Amino acid sequence: MAQGQATKVKKKKKSVLKRAAQARQRAEVNRANRTRVRTLMKRLRTAISSGDASAAGNLLQPTMSAIDVAISKGVLHENTGNRYKSRLALAFNGAKTAKA
């Protein structure tokens, strides 16, 4: 099924309709979590590239936490989340040492 499309229900059984509604609700929650993670990552990368160490330092912990939440909720695979965190930490530490 393409991204952003509603779940199509062929049968009109009560259980089928309920599962379709649950799938829509879950997809909405997952989309919100994924968007939150991507937005925080984008803000952190922007702060790092602009050389603003204090802003990057303030954004690092909430970004890592949001990635951990997305992993625990099943929005991101564990390896994917760990890869994101590793790359962000490397970029942050590199920017921090370049500044010093």
C-alpha positions in Angstrom: 0.0 0.0 0.0 1.3 3.4 -0.9 2.3 5.8 1.8 -0.4 8.1 3.1 -3.3 6.1 1.6 -6.2 4.9 3.8 -6.6 1.3 4.5 -9.1 -0.2 2.0 -11.8 -2.4 3.5 -13.4 -5.0 1.2 -15.5 -6.7 3.8 -18.0 -5.1 6.1 -17.6 -7.4 9.1 -17.4 -5.6 12.4 -13.9 -7.1 13.2 -12.5 -6.1 9.8 -13.8 -2.5 10.2 -12.3 -2.3 13.7 -8.9 -3.6 12.6 -8.9 -1.1 9.7 -9.7 1.7 12.1 -6.9 0.6 14.4 -4.5 0.4 11.5 -5.3 4.0 10.6 -4.9 5.2 14.1 -1.5 3.4 14.5 -0.3 4.8 11.2 -1.1 8.3 12.3 0.8 7.8 15.6 3.7 6.3 13.7 3.8 9.1 11.2 3.8 11.7 14.1 6.7 10.0 15.8 8.7 9.6 12.6 8.1 13.3 11.7 9.2 14.4 15.2 12.4 12.4 14.9 13.2 13.7 11.4 12.5 17.3 12.4 14.8 17.1 15.4 17.5 15.5 13.4 17.2 18.2 10.8 17.4 21.0 13.4 20.5 19.4 15.0 22.2 19.0 11.6 21.5 22.6 10.8 22.9 23.8 14.2 26.0 21.6 13.7 26.6 22.9 10.1 26.1 26.5 11.1 28.7 26.1 13.9 26.4 27.0 16.7 27.8 24.7 19.4 25.4 25.8 22.2 22.3 25.2 20.1 23.6 21.9 18.9 24.4 20.9 22.5 20.9 21.8 23.6 19.4 19.8 20.8 21.5 16.7 21.1 19.8 15.1 24.1 16.2 15.6 23.0 17.1 14.3 19.5 18.7 11.1 21.0 15.7 10.7 23.3 13.2 11.0 20.4 15.2 8.4 18.4 15.1 6.0 21.4 11.3 6.6 21.8 10.8 5.8 18.1 12.8 2.6 18.5 10.8 1.5 21.5 7.5 2.2 19.8 8.6 0.2 16.7 8.6 3.2 14.4 12.3 2.8 13.7 14.3 -0.4 13.6 16.9 -0.6 16.4 19.8 -0.7 14.0 18.5 2.3 12.0 18.0 4.3 15.2 21.5 3.4 16.5 23.0 4.4 13.1 21.2 7.8 13.2 22.5 8.4 16.8 26.0 7.4 15.9 26.2 9.7 12.9 24.7 12.6 14.8 27.1 12.1 17.7 30.1 11.9 15.3 29.0 15.1 13.6 28.4 16.9 16.9 31.8 15.8 18.4 33.6 16.7 15.2 32.0 20.2 15.2 32.8 20.6 18.9 36.5 19.7 18.4 36.8 21.8 15.3 35.5 24.8 17.2 38.1 24.3 20.0 
